[in-house]
């Protein structure tokens, strides 16, 4: 969870016809934790439509409220993506490497060809959960080769926190 002073975080629901409320996909405890954070905004009926940056860094995120058509852009440097068992990653095509089923390729699953095509700019290999875009990580069901179990997703997400801290030091 974000700390006090952190910027707003997004929890977009990609298809509210299938996911009408957070209660259908999250525990009441987690929903309450999210609702009680003053620096978190839950945005329903919202999908990310573009990521923007220069060089290897994410700088802005663009999203659209599908109910109102309103679009918004915010300066955001890091993005945690949690989608579910159906990868629903077409919006990432061209941003990070995807496998033939649409799952996000990370770490050792990235080939030299993937990295060359993406123009990997760093003098190191991607970290285990890092995508072809430095500082952008994937965990859980959206990641190619993941176990597709909640406990695994939680463990991967916890590992991402350490990797994000490392990326912020670069």
Secondary structure, DSSP 8 states (H G I E B T S, - for coil): ---TT--------S-TTT---GGGTS-HHHHHHHHH-TT----TTEEEEEEEEETTEEEEEEEEETTT--EEEEE-S--EE---SS---GGGBTTB-B-TTS-B--GGG--HHHHHHHT--SSS---TTB-SSTT-EE-GGGBTT----HHHHHHHHHHHHHHHHHHHH-
